[in-house]
Amino acid sequence: MFFMDASSRTTPVEIRQSSPTQLSIRWADGVESLYPVRELRLACACALCVDEWTGDSKLDAAEISADVRPVRIYSVGRYAIGIDWSDGHETGIYAFDNLRALANSEGAELG
């Protein structure tokens, strides 16, 4: 019997902008997760977007444009990606385990 290592659930093998409004991550366990990019922008957990003491969101979703999009996606170590956004925001780090959990909670997984 073959058991998939738990880290394969949070190890991406491909990250790509699959459309202007969607980011795709294919994980080492074969699952592909699709993320609406505006939802990723709203899920930013940096100190500018989330109160560090209370965990409350500081973002007003109404102020985030419907057409916000990544202008640069880059690796942060071996555990996350950083995204520079078209609205000028560029301090968010999206850890792979958080991205996988977000996909599970949003029902965004295929495969």
Residue pairs with C-beta under 8 A, 6 or more apart in sequence:
4 29
7 28
8 27
8 28
8 29
9 27
9 28
9 29
9 31
9 100
10 27
10 96
10 97
10 99
10 100
11 27
11 28
11 96
12 25
12 26
12 27
12 28
12 96
13 26
13 27
13 28
14 24
14 25
14 26
15 23
15 24
15 25
15 26
15 73
15 81
16 23
16 24
17 23
17 24
17 37
17 70
17 73
18 24
18 34
20 37
20 67
20 69
21 36
21 37
21 38
21 69
22 34
22 35
22 36
22 37
23 34
23 35
23 37
23 40
23 70
23 73
24 32
24 33
24 34
24 35
25 32
25 33
25 35
25 99
25 103
26 32
26 33
27 33
27 100
30 111
31 109
31 110
31 111
32 109
32 110
32 111
33 99
33 100
33 103
33 108
33 109
33 110
34 103
34 108
34 109
34 110
35 99
35 102
35 103
35 106
35 108
37 68
37 69
37 70
38 64
38 65
38 66
38 68
39 106
40 70
40 83
40 94
40 102
41 64
41 68
41 83
41 85
41 87
41 89
42 59
42 61
42 64
43 94
43 102
44 50
44 59
44 89
44 92
44 94
45 92
45 98
46 91
46 92
46 93
47 91
48 58
48 89
48 91
49 57
49 58
49 59
49 89
49 92
50 56
50 57
50 58
51 57
51 58
64 87
65 86
65 87
67 86
68 85
68 86
68 87
69 85
69 86
70 83
70 84
70 85
70 86
71 84
71 85
71 86
72 83
72 84
73 81
73 82
73 83
73 84
74 81
74 82
74 83
74 84
75 81
75 82
76 82
76 93
79 95
79 96
79 97
80 93
80 94
80 95
80 96
81 93
81 94
81 96
81 99
82 90
82 92
82 93
82 94
83 90
83 92
83 94
84 90
85 92
102 108
103 109
